[in-house]
Amino acid sequence: MTFFCGAVFAMAQRSGAEEMAVRMGGHSHGGRNQFDPGTVLTLVLVTAVIVLVLWLVSYYSAARRRPAAYHSPGKLFLALCRAHRLRWRDAWLLWRLARCHELEDPARLFLEPERFDPQGLNRSLARHVARLRMLRRRLFAGLPEVDPQPEPPTNSGVFGLPVPMPAPEPGTAGSPPPVDAIA
């Protein structure tokens, strides 16, 4: 620390700052101060340049420390719309579809083709089913068209009551052995 202060003091002596300070402060305590406007202006400009350089260094060093990635679902959605060259009307329709599914990240629409299923749409989007199908085909062109899976058959009668299943043939797999074979 003392070495640093000594180096600064030595530089000040060589540069003539001591003489400038003496002129500004007067030769003695009773002497009159001499203000040289050029000297004051020089000091102000040097101080401003030092402050500016320090600010620039801190700004650019902080920029390097900032992470490049950030979480912005809206910007990602817009970037994907631009990448797919969607018109604003189509982007707006996709945005509404994301709101219908209550997605926090609307860009998930570009990954999940099942979101375009007409059964999950509200009344205002149901009018745009044809347009949504076209957008799904365009966005997922490489994927096979998958229709919704049909419901598995149920074992129920007309009124939703269970229908009795026929008993399996004796001796087949999954059937209990005959009573005679046990005893």
Residue pairs with C-beta under 8 A, 6 or more apart in sequence:
12 18
20 39
23 34
23 36
23 39
24 33
24 34
24 35
24 36
24 39
24 40
25 33
26 32
26 33
26 34
73 104
73 105
73 106
73 107
74 106
76 105
76 107
77 91
77 94
77 95
77 98
77 105
77 106
77 107
77 109
78 91
80 107
80 110
81 90
81 91
81 94
84 110
84 138
84 139
86 94
86 135
90 131
90 135
93 125
93 128
93 131
93 132
93 135
94 106
94 109
94 135
95 106
96 124
96 125
97 109
97 115
97 116
97 121
97 125
97 132
98 106
98 108
98 109
98 115
99 106
100 120
100 121
100 122
100 125
101 115
101 120
103 109
103 115
108 115
109 115
109 116
109 139
110 139
113 136
113 139
113 140
113 143
113 146
116 132
116 133
116 135
116 136
117 148
118 126
118 129
118 132
118 133
119 148
121 129
121 132
125 132
137 145
155 162
155 163
155 165
156 162
156 163
157 163
167 175
168 174
168 175
169 175
170 177
170 178
171 178
